[in-house]
């Protein structure tokens, strides 16, 4: 119900400011770059350098990982987007890299005493050691979203449409901009665009802009990748503040924080609890 209210709310906000565009899918491509054709060779080289800068070889040696994670939501819009019962929430995330199998274990500042999980897009709640598979939209959205931000430099390598759009100064740093998607660079109803700003000095992401076309076709968000830390060869940002085109410049929707990162503490078996899970139980 809250997710439905949030959808209606942002639709009304956007309609009030721009009635015509609410029916269109937002296009992240700068107007000056919309005639550009996909240039996969040069962009692939940039993305491969990015992948190496985040510790590809170490990622390939990991079966599963866990992260102590925080998410803090701000203001009225942040409250509506927040799937939790506190504006500042702490939990442990555990994932299998490259898959969509993971679990969120609540730690502090919440009435919930259970865990959320997802296995092959089937969502479940684990409470007092009782496993209950149930279709829960917040789990379907947020668990893969958190994982995608964490693994983005590795996962985006599968993109099939790529183009260099130029250079810019992002947070005081010289960056190269590339836009990536699948099949085509043009806006699509169920496939997002990603505008990646890569530091020329480190080949790491300084800023990531993206659409959420399947859920909210007129909504775009951006996240800064800040305060990088090296976890034995895995390079991760400690802070990921998120802004939205529905907010005023300088305002934040929420800030994600990575506090710790450990590998192979949980096993693949721990994260694939539904051994008899069938594909037809998918959302």
N, C-alpha and C positions, 0 to 999 in steps of 0.2 A: 504493500500500500504506500509506503514511504517513497519507494522508487517511482511509483506512478505519479505521486504528488510532485516529486522533483521534476519529472518529465514535463508535466503540465505547467509547472512554475516557470521553468526556463523557456518553454515555448511562448508563454505569455510575455515574458520579459523581452525575448527577442522580437516577437511580433510588434511590440510597442515601439521598438526602435528601428525596425527594418522589416516591414510587412512582406515585401516581395521576396526576400532572400530566404525566408523560412522554408520554402518549398524546394529550394535548391540544395545540393550537396556542396559544402564548403570546399573551395579549391585552394590548397596551400601554395601552389606554384605562384611565384611573383608574376605579375602581368607581363613583364618584359621577358619572361622565360617560358610562357605558355606555348610558344611556337617551336620550342626546342624539341628535337627528337631525342629519344633515349640514347645515351652515349655510355654503353655498358663497360667498355674497355677501361677508360680512364677512371671512372667511378669505382669499378671493381678493384682497381689497384689501391685507391684511397680507402675503401672499406676493408680490404685485406690488411693494410697497415694498421687500421683501427683495431681489427680483430687481434693482431699480434700485440698491440699495445695494452690489451686487456688480459693477456695471458692465455692465449688459445691452447697451448700445449698442456698447461696445468688444468684447464677446464676439461680437456679430453681425458684426463686421468681420474676424474671424479665420478663416482657412482651416485652420490646424493650429498646434499649440503644443508646446513641449518644457519639461520640468521636471526639474531636478536634485533628486532625491528620496532620502530615507533612511527606513528602517524598522528599528526596534529592538524585539526581542521579549524578554519577561521571564519568568523562572521556568519551572516545569515545563509549565504549560499553554501558555505562549507558545512553548516549544520544540516542542510537538506541533502547534501551529497554523502554525508557521513553514514556508513552502514552500522556503526557501533553505538554504544550507549554512553560514551564519554568523548569529549572533544580531543583529548590527548590519550591515546591508547598504546599499550605495549603488548607485544606478543612475539612468539617464535614462529618463523616460517621455515618449513623444510620442503625441499623439492628434489625431483630427479631432473638433472639438466637435459634440456632438449625435448622433454615430454611435457604433458600437462597433468602430472600427478604430484600432488602436494598437500600439505596440511598446515593449518594455522592453529597454534596452541595459545590460548589467552593466558596472560600473565598477571597484569595489574589493571586497576581502574575500570573494571567492568563487572556487571552482574553475571555475565555469562561464565559458567564454570565448565565449559566444554571445549571441544575443538571443532573447527570446520575443516572439511577435506574435499578434494576433488580427485577423481580417478577416471581417466579417459572421458572427461567432460560429464561424468556422473558425480553429483554432489552428495555429501553425507555429513552428518553430525555425529561426533563421538562423545558420549557422555557417560561417566561412571563405567567405562569399559564396554558400553553398549553401542554397537555400530548400527546407525539407522540411515539408510540411503533415502534421501528426500530431495525433491527439486527445490532448491533455494537460490533465488536470483542473485542475492548479494554474494554468495559464494562463487557462483558461476562467473560473475564479473570481477570481483576483487582478487581472488587467488591467482588467476592467470595474469591479471594486470600487474600485480606486484612482481610476479616472476618475469614478466616480459621486460619490465624496466631493469631488473637485475641482469638478465641475460641478453639484453638488446644487442650489444655489439657482436654477439655470436649468432643470434637468431636472424638478424637482418640480412645475413649473407645469402639467404635463400631468395631474396627479392629478385624479380626478373625484369623490372623496369627501373632504370636508374638514369639520372642526369645531373651534371654539374651545373649549378646556377650562379656561381660567382663567389666573391669573397666579401667578408664583412667583419666589423669589429664587434665582438660579443663579450660583454663583461670585461672590456678593456683588452681583449686578446684577439690577435689576427686569426681568423677562421676561414675555412673553405666550406661552402654550402653545397650539399648534395640532396636531391629529392629522390626518394625510392618508394616503390610500391610493387604490385604484382600485375602482370598482363599489360597494363598501360599506366602512364603517368596521369591520365585524366581522372577526375573524381569518379568513384564507383560506389554503388549503394552499400555493398557489404565488405569492401576492401579499403583499408585506410591508406592514406599518404603519410609519409614521414619525411620531415625536413630536418636533416642532421647537420649541425654546425660543428666541424672538427677543428680542433686547435692545430695550427700549422707546426707548432713547436713539439707537441706531445703525441699527436694523432689520436687524442682522446676527445670524447664528446664534451663540449662546453654547454650546448643547448640542443634540446630535441623538441621540435614542434610536431604535432600530430592531430589527425582528425579522429572522430569517434563516429564514423558514418553509419554503422549499423544501429547504434543506440540513438544518437542525436546528430542528424545530418548537418545541422547548422552550427555545431559546437566544435571549437578547436581549443586545444590546451598546449601548454609548453612547460617543459621541466628543465631546470638547470642541474647539471651534474657537478657537484662541488665537493671540495675537501677530499681528494682521493687518498686511499690508503691501500698499502700492499699487504695482502694476506698470503704470504708464502707463494707469490707468483700470480695470484688472482688480484687484479686491480679493480677496486670498487669505490664509488663515491660514498661519502658519509652523510651527505645532505642532498635531498632532491626536492626543492621547493617548486610547487606547481601553480601556474597561473592559468587564467581562462579568458577567452574573448568576451565573456559575459561580465567580467569585472573591470574596474578602472585600472589604468596603468599603475603598476606598483603594488596592487593588491594581490594577495595569494589566496588560493582555494584551500590548499593544505600543504604540509611539508612532511615528506617521508625521510626517515633517518635509519641508516644501517649502523648498528652499534657493535656487533661482532659477526664474524663469519668463520664457520668451522665445516670441515668436510668429513664425510663418511662416519658421522656419529650415529645417524639413523641409516637404516639399510633400505634397499629397494623394496624388500618385503614389508617393511614397516609402513611404507607409503602406498602399497597396493594391497589394501585390506580385503577388497572384494574379489577373492580368487575365482568366484563363479560368476563374475559380472558379465552381463551380456551387452552387446552393442545396442540392442533395442531399448536399453534403459537410459540412453542418452537423452539430454535435455530436448 
